[in-house]
Amino acid sequence: MVADSGLIALSPRDFVAFCRAESIRRFYLVFDNQTGQVVSSHPQLQPLADLLGSDTRDFMQHEGLFFQITQEHDTLQGAFVHCTRRGQAAGGVRYWHYDSVEEYLRDGLRLAEGMTRKNALAGLWWGGGKGVMARNPDVDPGALETRTYLYQEYGRFISSLRGCYVTAEDVGTSVKDMADVFSHTRFTTSIPGDFGGSGNPSVPTARGVVSGMEAALDFLERGDLTGKTVAVQGMGNVGGPLLEFLFEKNVQKIIACDLDPEVVRSAMKQHPGRPLEARVAQRGDQSIFAEECDILSPNATGAVLNPDTIPKIRAKIVCGAANNQLEDAQRDDRLLFERDIRYVPDFLTNRMGIVNAANEQYGYVKGDPLFARHLTRDWEHSIYQTTRRVLHKSCSTATPSAEITMHLADRLSLEEHPIFGHRGRQIIDSLVADRWHET
């Protein structure tokens, strides 16, 4: 995908203005299996489809990308569906700021593919997808009425997609927001417990990250987390609970940072007298990567592991919850490997949120063994066992760990749902045939 002076370089706000001028409210970019081309619902947007089709880094024959512009507040909302062979695409909806349409599309593409791999590795009968809403800088995201409208509108959008994508909570989205989504669609998880949902998936996600850390330490024969120093980037939904779990494991010290001063103040208040060094980081601050520590844990945004940051890393293990930590999967995976840094891929260790939420329609069991087994040390497909297996193979074959994990996940993702087969693709084809974008 090459940024140029056309649509791809526009800010989301300017892109929304372009669409309004062209009387476009809903549109899609769908991969045509027969022609091998990406097709747009509107001729005016075919340049976007062509750019996706020519991209070899982030576009991986995603089955369908669907978008709408809200009637009010000029907000671009999207659903990125990567692969639905194992079942409906499942993944949270992110509400975030993007400088350009390219940045917005790339994030959605990478997040959706990551969910395909995460769900496959976890053994879930779900495909991979992601929702992304681009913040309009003219809109106050904290205004209650505005926020309620945006998430209810997103719920209507999800209902219109007929179930090819099932949404959930993600960065920038709260459990209350999910209740607003749920008020207009049944195709969602992570809804509040009062409505029969599983609630905030962040705490289970943090537990999975701890399991990945312990497996990597054990692989290196460095014992457990007792006495270790961990550098944590991001203390929000996942990073916050992660601090508590690490202290429960008797770490010696945590060095942490976050962009939000209130998050930092809250963390310091919650852990008085504990060995926590927390600071406010400015956007683009890379100092956390240079901290002397045993484990570096990225828990903020993606693409943070790249040629600028990797040479700074002093830890022997990188293990965190942030999605798509590698800016370029092949290049940066290799850079970490060459520096003898054990990298635990994010889609291996941050699965517990989707494990907690994905099957909530089947009800709840106290101490659910189908949940607990992912955090054990004896189940073959647990986070701990899979991490050790990947790291052993990485060493024995001189192959970077993310490459090994991606191959494993991609193979599993091709297995079709045992009952419904590749139904998600059928739904997408029906949306195109029925001219969904005109509804």
N, C-alpha and C positions, 0 to 999 in steps of 0.2 A: 504494500500500500504506500503510495508516494504522495506526500503532502504537496499540493500545488495551490495555485491561486483560486481554485474552484471551490466546490461545495465542501470538500474534505477539510479545507483550511478555515472555514467559517467557525465562529464561536457557536455553541448551541443556541444562544439567543438570536444571533443573526440568521442561523439556519431556520429557526422557527419562523422568523419574519419572511424568509424566502418562501417557505411552504405556505404560509398564509396568503402571500401574494399570488401563489399558483393554485390557490383553493385546494390545498392538500391537507387533510386532517389525519388520515390514517394511510400508512404505506407499508409495504413489505419488500424484503430482499430475500429471495428463495433460491436455493441451489437446485438446479434441474438435473436429475440423475441421467437423463437420456442424452442431453447435449453437453453436460459437464460445465455449464455456464451458470452464472448467477443472474437471475431475472428480477427486474424491478416492477412493481405494480404501476409505476408512472414513468413515462418516457423522460420526464425532466430529471428523474433521479437515477436513470440508468448509468450515468458516470460513476455513482457510488457503487453500483453493482459491478461494474467493470473493474474498478479499483480493488474491490474485495476479491474478485475472481483472479486477479493477477498477483495477489499477495501470497507469499509462501511461508510467512512466519506465524501469523495469528489466525488467518482464515483456513480452517481445516474442514472444508466441505460441510460447514454448519447447515443443518437442514432448513432452517428458516429464521429470519430476523423480522420481528413485527414491531411497529411503532405507532404511537399516536401523539398528537398535540392536544393538550387539555383545552377545553372550551374557555376556561378562565386561567389566568396566571401564566400563560405562555410557557408551559413546561413540557419538555420532550420526555416521553415515557417509552420504554422499550422492553421487549422480551426476546432474549437471545436463546435460541434452541440449537444445541449442538448435535446431540445424538439421542435418539429415542428407541434404540433397539431393545434395551433392557426394560423400557417402560416410559411413562410420561417424564418429560424433562422436569427435574426438580432442582431448585436452588433459590436463594434469597433475593430480595429486591434491594438494591443499593441506591441510596439518595446522596449524590456527591456532586462536587463542582468539577467541571471539565473546561479546559481552555479552548478546545477545538472539537469539531465533529470527529476528526481522526482519533483523538485521545479517548473520546466517548466510545466509539466503535471498538477500538482495540481493547479497552477494558472489558466491555461486554463479551467480546469474542473469547478472550483469554479466560475470563471467569466461567463462562459456560462450558468450555472444554475442560477446565479444571474440575467442574462438578461431574462431568461424565466420568472422569478418572476416579474421583473421590468415591462416587456412588458404586462404581464397579469394584474398586478395591475393598470396599466395605461389605460387598456381597448383597447390596440392596437391589431390588428389582425396580430401579428407577433409572431414567436417562439423565442427561446433563443439560441444564439450562440456567439462565440468570436473568434477573430483572434489573434494569438500570434506569433511574430517573436523574436527569441532569438539572442541577439547581439553577434556577434563574436568578442572577444577582440582583434583580429588581424585586424579588419576592423574599419576604422574611420567613425563613423556614421554621421559626419558633412561634409564629402566629397561629393560634389554635384553630381558628376557623379555616384558615388557608390550608394548614396541614391536613386537617380532616377532609377537606374537599379533595386535595391531591391524592390521598390514599384511597378514598372512596372511588374516585375516578379511575384509579389504577385497578381497583377491584372490578369495575365494569369492563375495563379493557381486558383483564384476564378472563372474565366470563365469555367475552366475545371470541376468545381463542379456542373454545370448546374442549379444553382439557389437555391440549398438547404440552402445556407448561403449567406446573404447579408452583406457586411462589411461597416465600417464607421470609423470615427476618434476616437482615444483613446490615452492613455498615450504614449508619445514618438513619436506620429504621428501628422503631421501638415496638414493644409488645402492644402498646395502645394503637400504634399505626396499623399493626396487623389486624386488630379488631375492626378498624375502619375498612381495611381491605376485605375482611371476612363478611362485612355487612352487605357486600355486593357481589361476592363470588364464593362458591364452595371449593374452588381449586386453590386452596392455601393450607399451609401448616404453620406452626409456631404461633397459633392464636392463644389468647389468654386461657388460663386454667378454668376460669369461670364459664367459659364457652366449651369446655371439653378438650382444649388443646394442650400442648406441651410447654407453652410459654417461651421464655428466653432460652435460646440454645447455647448461649455463650459459656455458661458454667461447665456443661459437659464438654464443650470444645476445649476449654483450658485443661481439663483432666486428661484428655487425649494427648495434649502437648507434653504434659509431664511424663506420660507413659513413653512417648518417643524419646525424650531426654534420657530417661533411665535406660532404655534399650541401647542408645548410642554410648553411654558411659560404660555399660556392661560390656559392649563389644570392644571398647578400647581398654578393658580391664582396669577401669579407674573407679571401681566401686559404685556407690550410689550418690545421691545429691547432697548428702551430709557434708558440710564443710566446703561446698563449691560456691563459686561466684558466678552469678548469672546476669547478663546485660539484657534488659527488656526494652525493646522499642515499641511504644504504644501501651498505655495503661487504661484503655477503654473497656469495651464490653467483654473482651477475652483477656486482655492484659491485666485488668483489675483482679478478676478471680485468680488468675495465674499467680499473682504475687502471694496471695493467701496460701495456695497449695504449695508453693515453693518454701514458704516459711514453715509450713507443717512438715516438710521434708528436711528441715534443719539446715538449709543453706547457710553459708557463712555471711554472704552479702548479696544484695540485689542493687544493681545500678540501673535506673530506669529514666525514661524521658517520654514526654507527650507534648503535642502542639497546644493543648488546651490547658491554660493555667489552673482552671477550676478542677480539672481531673488530677493534676499534680497535687494541689492543696488537699483534695479529698483523700488521695492515697496516703499522704503523710499523716493526715488526721486519723485514718483507719489503722495505721501501724505505728503507734507511738512507741518509742524505745526499741524498735526493731532496726536491724542493720540495713536500712533502705536509704539510698542516695537517689533522690528524684529531682529532676529539673525540667524546666520548660524549654522545649526545643523550638527553634524557628524553622519555617519551611525550608528544606534544602540542607539543614544541619546534619552532617554525617559523623559527628564526633562519637556517637554511641558505638559505631563500628570499630573504633580504635581503642575502646576500653579493654584493659587487661582482665580477662575473665575466662572461665572454663567453657561457658555456653553463651552464644549470642542467640536471642530469641526475637525475631521480627514479628510483631503483632499489630502492625498498622496497615499501611497500604502496600500495593504490589510494586514490582520492578525495582526493589531496593538493593538487590544483589546484582552488581554490574561491574564493569571495569574500573569505575571510580571508587566503589566501596570495598570490593573484595580484597584489594591489596592492603587495606587498612585493618582487616580483621585479625585479631590476636587470639581469638578463641579456637579451640580444636573441634568444636561442634556447633553447627547452626541448626536450630530446631524451633520453629514458631508456628503461629496460626495464620499469619497473613497469607492471603491468596496470591498466587503467581509472584512469588518473591524474586524469581529469576527474571531479569529484564529480557534476556534472550536465552531460552532454555538450553540450547545446545552449547553456545559459547560460554555462558556463565557457569553452567554445570561443570564444564571442563576446567574452567579457571579455579573453581573451588577444589576440584579433585587434584589438580596440579600443585596446589598449596597444601595438600594433605589435610584438608578440612573435611570432616565428616558431615555431609549435608543430609538431613532428614527431610525429604520433600513435603511441602505443605499439604498436598492432597492425600498424603499417607497419614499424617499425624493429626490433622484438624477435622477428622470425619465425624466426631461425636455429636456435633450440633445437628447434622442431617440424620445421623442414626437416631437421635433422640426425637426428631420431629417427623421423619419421613413416614413412619407407620403408625402415627397417632390415631388414625381412623380404626385401628384394630383394638383400641382400648389399652388399659394400663394394668400392669402387674407389679406389686411391690417387690423391689429387688429383682426386676425383670432380667432373667438370665440372657435373653437375646440382646439386651443392652450391655450387661455386665461383662459378657465374654470378650467384648472388644478391648476391655481394660485389663484383662487377665494376662498371665504370662504363659499359660499352657495351651490356649486355643491357637490352632495353626494360623488362623487369619487375623489374630489380634494385632493391634498397633505394635505391641512389643515384639512379637514373633516376626511380623512382616518387616519391621525395621531392621532387626538383627539379620534376617535372611538377605535383605537388600544390601546391607553393608558388607556382609561376608562375600556375596557375589561380586560386589564392586571391587573388593580387594583381590579376589582370586582371578578376576578376569581383566583387571586394570580398566574398568569401565565406570564412568561417573554414576553416582547413585540415582540421580533423577532420570537418566536415560534408562536404567534398568527398571525403575518403578513405572515409567511411562509405558514401556513395552508390555509390562505385566498388566497394567490397567487397560491399555488399548485392546489387548487380546480379550480380556474379560468383557469389555464394553461391546464387543461384537456378538455376544451371546444374546439371542432374542428372548423376550419374555415368554415363559413356558406356557402361558395361557393366551395372551393377546397378541403375541408376535410383535411386528413392527407397526403397531397401531398409530403411534405418534406421527409417523410419516403419512399415513392415510389421512389423518386429521388435517395436516398441513396441506396436502393435495386438495382436500375438500374446501379449505378456506380459499385457496387460489381459484378453484373452479367456480366457487360461489361469489367471487369478487368481493371478498371480505372488506377490502379497503373502501368500498363504496357505501358500506352500511353506516 
